[in-house]
Amino acid sequence: MLTNQATISAIATPQGRGGIGIIRLSGAEAHHIALLLCQRQDDFKPRHAHFQHWYDVQGETIDHGLTLFFKGPHSYTGEDTVELQGHGSPILLRALFDRTLELGCKPAAPGEFTRRAVEHGKMDLSQAEAVVACIDAATLRAAKQAQKQLDGAFGRRIHQYMDDLTSVVAHVEACLDFPEDEIPDLFYDQLRQRVLTDLVQPMQQQLQSKLGERLFEGATVAIIGEPNVGKSSLLNVLSGRDRAIVTEVAGTTRDILEVDFEIHGIPIRLLDTAGLRETDDIVEQEGVRRAKAAAKAADVVIFLADAHRPETWDASIHFQDLPCDVKVMNKVDDENLSVPEGFLSLSIQNMHGLEGLLAVMAEKMGDVDLADEGAMVTSARHRLALQATLTGIETGLAMLGRDEMIDLTAMEWRQAWSSLGEILGIGDVEFILDRVFSEFCIGK
């Protein structure tokens, strides 16, 4: 346990007025400072709520509320920790916070409480990142996924990979002590199969899905098509809001309209774009340019066409260099209307086909059935580390069995082990800790 750290203090509740405001202290002097703050002689009983007045240097009451003491290591940070739960007045909270500084606390840096929890072994780095994910989750599904990671599901998978790598590296390094002609090919074949089954294949499966990142980063969906095919109507229906102006006049939308909503728990930014057509109108020309730029930057592109206007069916007229992820034929208000191959059938007027469209959109964003959602990759940092690990493992596999390179195989796999350790905060990863916790809010 680290013992040379200063006792820190921070306002742990958001800015603004509220019913309750919380100040958190952590460190070796947290209990002593709380006693001074309350002008109390006897110790606080751990994990019990004590109703107390908190006093300034003149002995006048700053505020009153509950004081809770958590004795380390049985606390969030692993250190002695105190929480002061008072009124949510910004003035009172600031005065109380300033008083803790007068009594010896240091202001906490962003994420310093959680960083100390990692340093004291209360959680690994992937769980610490899940704390931020819980706070920032924009949908209930994202919050549930963050809770799984906070509970350690992802970390346990990484630990298993590291244990498996440790074992295979030990087997490879043992080969260095034997003459080359005494190691049977069967040994290498069995080791190769073990690495493929226990490491390569499950890692590849994890990296194939981007659902975890979509849940927290969201996705952009652009609706494109010629004028008057129903793009604005589709935006209004999907978002549940009358956001875009809908008229029979072609070219009503000139600029990009944005609406936030969710599909299957995935945060979506939906873009309604200007109709694509040749025009002499300077303003409309700019709208078309912006529409194409938005489509190129979007994660998913919906091409919308009008079932009664065949001239609107060919997306390649406007998008020679841009794939359309989902093709939708709108205004299929008559069941007898035939829909060209490759198009989804939709009637915004009759509300037919919307569920099918939503399902296809979710699939395009990686929402597929996974055997273990708790082990999903949820950040770019984790993805890069796993990719580096997989590359190292595959490089080592390519050299396995070549006697003159057996030591290089072991070196590649040891480096792969280190890449996994970066995910959990194991090893010399101070620079990673600095980057991760710079994204935290103060007081967490």
Residue pairs with C-beta under 8 A, 6 or more apart in sequence:
1 72
1 73
1 78
1 79
1 120
2 116
2 119
2 120
3 28
5 27
5 28
5 79
5 116
6 27
6 105
6 106
7 25
7 26
7 27
7 28
7 29
7 30
7 33
7 104
7 105
7 106
8 25
8 26
8 27
8 105
8 106
8 107
8 108
8 109
8 112
8 113
9 23
9 24
9 25
9 97
9 100
9 101
9 105
9 106
9 107
9 108
10 23
10 24
10 97
10 107
10 108
10 112
10 113
10 442
10 443
11 21
11 22
11 23
11 93
11 94
11 97
11 442
11 443
12 22
12 23
12 24
12 83
12 443
12 444
13 20
13 21
13 22
13 88
13 93
13 443
15 90
16 88
16 90
17 88
17 89
17 90
18 88
19 87
19 88
20 65
20 85
20 86
20 87
20 88
21 85
21 86
21 87
21 88
21 89
21 90
21 92
21 93
22 83
22 84
22 85
22 86
22 443
23 83
23 84
23 86
23 93
23 96
23 97
23 100
24 81
24 82
24 83
24 84
24 108
24 113
24 443
25 33
25 34
25 81
25 82
25 83
25 84
25 100
25 105
26 75
26 76
26 77
26 79
26 80
26 81
26 82
26 108
26 113
26 116
27 79
27 80
27 105
28 79
28 80
29 80
29 104
29 105
30 69
30 79
30 80
30 81
30 82
31 43
31 44
31 69
31 71
31 80
31 82
33 82
33 100
33 103
33 104
33 105
34 40
34 44
34 67
34 69
34 82
34 84
35 41
35 43
35 44
36 103
37 54
37 55
37 84
37 99
37 100
37 103
38 50
38 52
38 53
38 54
38 55
38 67
39 53
39 55
39 59
40 52
44 50
44 67
44 68
44 69
44 82
45 69
46 69
46 70
46 71
46 74
47 68
47 69
47 70
47 74
48 68
48 69
49 66
49 67
49 68
50 66
50 67
50 68
50 69
51 64
51 65
51 66
51 67
52 64
52 65
52 66
52 67
53 61
53 63
53 64
54 61
54 62
54 63
54 64
54 65
54 67
54 84
54 86
54 96
54 99
55 61
55 62
55 99
56 62
56 95
56 99
57 99
57 102
62 92
62 95
62 96
62 99
63 86
63 87
63 89
63 92
63 95
63 96
64 86
65 84
65 85
65 86
65 87
66 83
66 84
66 85
66 86
67 82
67 83
67 84
67 85
68 82
68 83
68 85
69 80
69 81
69 82
70 76
70 80
70 81
70 82
70 83
71 80
72 78
72 79
72 80
72 81
72 120
73 79
73 120
73 122
75 81
76 113
76 114
76 117
76 122
77 113
77 114
77 116
77 117
77 120
77 122
78 116
78 117
78 119
78 120
78 121
78 122
79 116
79 120
84 96
86 92
86 93
86 96
101 107
108 442
108 443
109 437
109 442
110 437
110 438
110 439
110 440
110 441
110 442
111 128
111 132
111 436
111 437
111 438
111 439
111 440
111 441
111 444
112 437
113 443
113 444
114 123
114 128
114 131
114 437
114 440
114 444
115 128
115 433
115 437
117 123
117 128
118 124
118 125
118 128
118 425
118 433
123 150
123 152
124 152
124 155
124 424
124 425
124 426
125 423
125 424
125 425
125 429
125 432
125 433
125 436
126 149
126 154
126 155
126 158
126 382
126 423
126 424
126 425
127 149
127 150
127 152
127 155
128 425
128 436
128 437
129 149
129 378
129 379
129 381
129 436
130 146
130 147
130 149
130 150
130 154
130 378
131 150
131 440
131 444
132 439
132 440
132 444
133 142
133 145
133 146
133 149
133 150
133 216
133 378
134 143
134 146
134 147
134 150
135 441
135 444
136 216
137 143
137 145
137 146
137 215
137 216
138 216
138 218
138 262
138 267
139 215
139 262
139 265
139 266
139 267
140 265
141 215
141 264
141 265
141 266
142 215
142 216
142 265
142 267
145 212
145 215
145 216
145 373
145 374
145 376
145 378
146 216
146 378
148 154
148 373
148 374
149 155
149 374
149 378
151 374
153 372
153 374
153 375
154 374
154 375
154 376
154 378
154 382
155 424
157 202
157 206
157 372
157 374
157 375
158 420
158 423
158 424
159 424
161 199
161 202
161 203
161 389
161 420
162 417
162 420
162 421
162 426
164 194
164 198
164 199
165 199
165 393
165 413
165 416
165 417
165 420
166 417
168 191
168 194
168 195
168 199
168 413
169 410
169 413
169 414
169 417
171 191
172 191
172 400
172 406
172 409
172 410
172 413
173 410
175 183
175 187
175 406
176 406
176 407
176 410
180 403
183 403
185 401
188 400
188 401
191 400
192 397
192 400
192 401
195 393
195 396
195 397
196 397
199 393
200 390
200 393
200 394
200 397
203 386
203 389
203 390
203 393
204 390
206 375
206 376
206 377
206 386
207 377
207 383
207 386
207 387
207 390
209 366
209 368
209 370
209 376
209 377
210 365
210 366
210 377
211 266
211 365
211 366
211 367
211 368
211 370
211 376
212 376
212 377
212 378
212 379
213 377
213 378
213 379
213 380
213 383
214 266
214 299
214 365
214 366
214 367
215 265
215 266
215 267
215 378
216 378
216 379
218 266
218 267
218 268
218 269
219 266
219 267
219 268
219 269
219 299
219 300
219 365
220 268
220 269
220 271
220 297
220 298
220 299
220 300
221 268
221 269
221 270
221 271
221 298
221 299
221 300
221 301
221 302
221 361
222 271
222 273
222 291
222 294
222 295
222 297
222 298
222 300
222 301
222 302
223 231
223 234
223 235
223 270
223 271
223 272
223 273
223 302
223 304
224 231
224 273
224 276
224 291
224 292
224 295
224 301
224 302
224 303
224 304
224 315
224 318
224 319
224 324
225 231
225 275
225 276
225 303
225 304
225 305
225 312
226 275
226 276
226 277
226 305
226 306
226 309
226 311
226 312
226 318
227 250
227 251
227 252
227 274
227 275
227 276
227 277
228 248
228 249
228 250
228 251
228 275
228 306
229 275
229 304
229 305
229 306
229 309
229 312
229 330
229 331
230 304
230 306
230 330
230 331
230 348
231 244
231 253
231 272
231 273
231 275
231 304
232 244
232 245
232 246
232 252
232 253
232 257
232 272
233 244
233 246
233 348
234 272
234 302
234 304
234 328
234 330
234 346
234 348
235 243
235 244
235 257
235 259
235 270
235 272
236 242
236 243
236 244
236 246
237 348
237 351
237 354
238 259
238 261
238 270
238 354
238 358
239 259
239 260
239 261
239 270
240 261
241 259
243 257
243 259
243 272
244 253
244 257
244 272
245 252
245 253
246 252
250 275
250 277
251 274
251 275
251 277
251 279
251 281
251 284
253 272
253 273
253 274
253 275
253 287
254 274
254 283
254 284
254 286
254 287
255 274
255 287
255 290
256 271
256 272
256 273
256 274
256 290
256 291
256 294
257 271
257 272
258 269
258 270
258 271
258 272
259 269
259 270
259 272
260 267
260 268
260 269
260 270
261 268
261 270
262 268
263 358
263 361
263 362
263 365
263 367
264 358
264 362
264 367
266 362
266 365
266 367
271 294
271 298
273 287
273 290
273 291
273 294
273 295
274 284
274 287
274 288
274 290
274 291
275 288
275 291
276 288
276 291
276 292
276 318
277 288
279 285
279 288
292 318
292 319
292 322
295 301
295 319
295 322
296 322
299 365
300 325
300 326
300 361
300 364
300 365
301 322
301 323
301 324
301 325
301 326
302 324
302 325
302 326
302 328
302 357
302 361
303 315
303 319
303 324
303 326
303 327
303 328
304 328
304 330
305 312
305 313
305 315
305 327
305 328
305 329
305 330
305 343
306 312
306 329
306 330
306 331
307 329
307 330
307 331
307 332
307 337
307 339
308 331
313 329
313 340
313 343
315 324
315 327
325 364
326 344
326 357
326 360
326 361
326 364
327 342
327 343
327 344
328 343
328 344
328 346
328 353
328 357
329 339
329 340
329 343
329 344
329 345
329 346
330 346
330 347
330 348
331 346
331 347
331 348
331 349
332 339
332 345
332 346
332 347
332 352
332 353
333 347
333 349
333 350
339 345
344 353
344 356
344 357
344 360
345 352
345 353
345 356
346 352
346 353
346 354
346 357
347 353
348 354
370 376
377 383
377 386
381 423
381 432
381 436
382 423
385 419
385 420
385 422
385 423
386 419
386 420
386 423
388 416
388 419
389 416
389 417
389 419
389 420
390 416
391 416
392 412
392 413
392 415
392 416
392 419
393 412
393 413
393 416
395 412
396 408
396 409
396 410
396 412
396 413
396 416
397 409
399 405
399 406
399 408
399 409
399 412
400 406
400 409
418 427
421 427
421 429
422 429
422 432
425 432
425 433
